[in-house]
Amino acid sequence: MNKTDLTWGAGDRACMGKNIARCEIYKLVATLYSTFDVQLVDPAKEWKLREALGVKPDGVEATLSFRLGASFDHLRTGK
């Protein structure tokens, strides 16, 4: 799968900001999962992957609910 992942481009034309973007993605995912409980709508449903410039799950549905005791102050202040 990595051979066909051209999300960031390749070679001399690769995205110069991909490392910064990856750091931001990791921060976003960590914040998402520390603030919300994420549940698949149908956990038994098999995932289908769709390939284009990257790979993404097709038809996967999830619900988000606020995690008990989660504070949103850090989201407003950026700290």
DRENPA-3360 file (N, C-alpha, C; in nm, 2 decimals, always signed):
BEGIN
1 = MNKTDLTW = +0.08/-0.12/+0.00/+0.00/+0.00/+0.00/+0.09/+0.13/+0.00 ~ +0.20/+0.13/+0.07/+0.29/+0.24/+0.07/+0.34/+0.28/-0.07 ~ +0.35/+0.18/-0.16/+0.40/+0.21/-0.29/+0.31/+0.30/-0.37 ~ +0.18/+0.29/-0.34/+0.08/+0.36/-0.41/+0.03/+0.49/-0.34 ~ +0.08/+0.52/-0.22/+0.04/+0.63/-0.14/+0.11/+0.76/-0.19 ~ +0.04/+0.84/-0.27/+0.10/+0.96/-0.33/+0.04/+1.08/-0.27 ~ -0.01/+1.07/-0.14/-0.08/+1.18/-0.08/+0.02/+1.30/-0.07 ~ +0.14/+1.28/-0.04/+0.24/+1.39/-0.03/+0.33/+1.41/-0.15;
9 = GAGDRACM = +0.30/+1.34/-0.26/+0.38/+1.35/-0.37/+0.51/+1.26/-0.35 ~ +0.60/+1.27/-0.44/+0.72/+1.18/-0.43/+0.84/+1.25/-0.50 ~ +0.96/+1.21/-0.46/+1.08/+1.27/-0.52/+1.10/+1.41/-0.50 ~ +1.15/+1.48/-0.61/+1.17/+1.62/-0.60/+1.05/+1.71/-0.59 ~ +0.93/+1.65/-0.62/+0.81/+1.72/-0.61/+0.73/+1.69/-0.49 ~ +0.79/+1.62/-0.39/+0.72/+1.59/-0.27/+0.69/+1.72/-0.19 ~ +0.58/+1.71/-0.12/+0.53/+1.83/-0.04/+0.64/+1.86/+0.07 ~ +0.68/+1.99/+0.07/+0.78/+2.04/+0.16/+0.72/+2.04/+0.30;
17 = GKNIARCE = +0.59/+2.06/+0.32/+0.53/+2.07/+0.45/+0.48/+1.94/+0.51 ~ +0.51/+1.83/+0.45/+0.45/+1.70/+0.49/+0.48/+1.67/+0.63 ~ +0.60/+1.70/+0.68/+0.63/+1.66/+0.82/+0.56/+1.75/+0.92 ~ +0.54/+1.88/+0.89/+0.46/+1.96/+0.97/+0.31/+1.92/+0.97 ~ +0.26/+1.89/+0.85/+0.13/+1.84/+0.84/+0.10/+1.71/+0.91 ~ +0.20/+1.62/+0.91/+0.18/+1.50/+0.99/+0.18/+1.53/+1.14 ~ +0.26/+1.62/+1.18/+0.25/+1.65/+1.33/+0.12/+1.71/+1.36 ~ +0.06/+1.80/+1.28/-0.07/+1.85/+1.30/-0.18/+1.74/+1.30;
25 = IYKLVATL = -0.17/+1.65/+1.21/-0.26/+1.54/+1.21/-0.26/+1.46/+1.33 ~ -0.14/+1.43/+1.38/-0.12/+1.35/+1.51/-0.18/+1.43/+1.62 ~ -0.16/+1.56/+1.63/-0.22/+1.64/+1.74/-0.37/+1.64/+1.73 ~ -0.42/+1.65/+1.61/-0.57/+1.65/+1.59/-0.63/+1.52/+1.63 ~ -0.57/+1.41/+1.59/-0.63/+1.28/+1.63/-0.62/+1.26/+1.78 ~ -0.51/+1.30/+1.84/-0.50/+1.28/+1.99/-0.60/+1.37/+2.06 ~ -0.62/+1.49/+2.01/-0.72/+1.58/+2.07/-0.86/+1.52/+2.05 ~ -0.89/+1.47/+1.93/-1.02/+1.42/+1.90/-1.05/+1.30/+2.00;
33 = YSTFDVQL = -0.96/+1.21/+2.01/-0.98/+1.09/+2.10/-0.97/+1.12/+2.25 ~ -0.91/+1.23/+2.29/-0.91/+1.26/+2.43/-1.03/+1.34/+2.47 ~ -1.10/+1.40/+2.37/-1.22/+1.49/+2.40/-1.35/+1.41/+2.37 ~ -1.35/+1.32/+2.28/-1.47/+1.25/+2.24/-1.45/+1.10/+2.25 ~ -1.57/+1.03/+2.28/-1.57/+0.89/+2.27/-1.62/+0.86/+2.13 ~ -1.55/+0.78/+2.06/-1.58/+0.74/+1.92/-1.63/+0.60/+1.91 ~ -1.75/+0.58/+1.85/-1.80/+0.45/+1.84/-1.85/+0.42/+1.70 ~ -1.81/+0.31/+1.64/-1.86/+0.27/+1.51/-2.01/+0.25/+1.51;
41 = VDPAKEWK = -2.08/+0.29/+1.41/-2.23/+0.27/+1.41/-2.25/+0.12/+1.40 ~ -2.18/+0.05/+1.31/-2.19/-0.09/+1.29/-2.05/-0.16/+1.30 ~ -2.01/-0.20/+1.42/-1.88/-0.25/+1.43/-1.85/-0.38/+1.35 ~ -1.96/-0.46/+1.32/-1.94/-0.58/+1.25/-1.93/-0.56/+1.10 ~ -1.96/-0.44/+1.05/-1.95/-0.41/+0.91/-1.80/-0.41/+0.86 ~ -1.78/-0.48/+0.75/-1.64/-0.49/+0.70/-1.61/-0.36/+0.63 ~ -1.49/-0.31/+0.65/-1.44/-0.18/+0.59/-1.40/-0.21/+0.45 ~ -1.44/-0.11/+0.36/-1.39/-0.12/+0.22/-1.29/+0.00/+0.21;
49 = LREALGVK = -1.18/-0.02/+0.15/-1.09/+0.09/+0.12/-1.10/+0.13/-0.02 ~ -1.09/+0.26/-0.04/-1.10/+0.33/-0.17/-0.97/+0.40/-0.19 ~ -0.90/+0.37/-0.30/-0.77/+0.42/-0.33/-0.79/+0.53/-0.44 ~ -0.73/+0.65/-0.41/-0.72/+0.76/-0.51/-0.58/+0.81/-0.50 ~ -0.56/+0.93/-0.45/-0.43/+0.99/-0.42/-0.38/+0.93/-0.29 ~ -0.47/+0.89/-0.21/-0.44/+0.82/-0.08/-0.54/+0.71/-0.06 ~ -0.54/+0.65/+0.06/-0.63/+0.54/+0.08/-0.73/+0.59/+0.19 ~ -0.86/+0.57/+0.17/-0.96/+0.61/+0.27/-1.06/+0.50/+0.28;
57 = PDGVEATL = -1.12/+0.49/+0.40/-1.23/+0.39/+0.42/-1.35/+0.45/+0.36 ~ -1.43/+0.36/+0.30/-1.55/+0.40/+0.23/-1.67/+0.34/+0.30 ~ -1.76/+0.43/+0.34/-1.89/+0.38/+0.40/-1.87/+0.35/+0.55 ~ -1.77/+0.40/+0.62/-1.75/+0.38/+0.76/-1.82/+0.50/+0.83 ~ -1.91/+0.46/+0.92/-1.99/+0.56/+1.00/-1.95/+0.55/+1.14 ~ -1.94/+0.66/+1.21/-1.91/+0.66/+1.35/-1.99/+0.77/+1.42 ~ -2.01/+0.76/+1.55/-2.07/+0.86/+1.63/-1.97/+0.92/+1.73 ~ -1.98/+1.04/+1.76/-1.90/+1.11/+1.86/-1.98/+1.16/+1.97;
65 = SFRLGASF = -1.94/+1.13/+2.09/-2.01/+1.18/+2.21/-1.90/+1.24/+2.30 ~ -1.94/+1.35/+2.37/-1.84/+1.41/+2.46/-1.80/+1.32/+2.57 ~ -1.67/+1.31/+2.59/-1.61/+1.23/+2.70/-1.64/+1.29/+2.83 ~ -1.69/+1.22/+2.93/-1.72/+1.27/+3.06/-1.59/+1.33/+3.12 ~ -1.61/+1.45/+3.17/-1.49/+1.52/+3.24/-1.40/+1.58/+3.14 ~ -1.42/+1.58/+3.01/-1.33/+1.64/+2.92/-1.34/+1.79/+2.92 ~ -1.23/+1.86/+2.92/-1.23/+2.01/+2.93/-1.21/+2.06/+2.79 ~ -1.28/+2.16/+2.75/-1.26/+2.22/+2.62/-1.18/+2.35/+2.63;
73 = DHLRTGK = -1.13/+2.39/+2.75/-1.05/+2.51/+2.76/-0.93/+2.51/+2.68 ~ -0.86/+2.40/+2.67/-0.74/+2.39/+2.59/-0.76/+2.41/+2.44 ~ -0.88/+2.38/+2.40/-0.91/+2.40/+2.26/-0.93/+2.55/+2.23 ~ -0.99/+2.62/+2.32/-1.01/+2.76/+2.30/-0.88/+2.85/+2.31 ~ -0.80/+2.81/+2.40/-0.68/+2.89/+2.43/-0.56/+2.84/+2.35 ~ -0.56/+2.72/+2.30/-0.45/+2.66/+2.22/-0.33/+2.62/+2.31 ~ -0.36/+2.60/+2.44/-0.25/+2.56/+2.53/-0.27/+2.42/+2.57;
% end
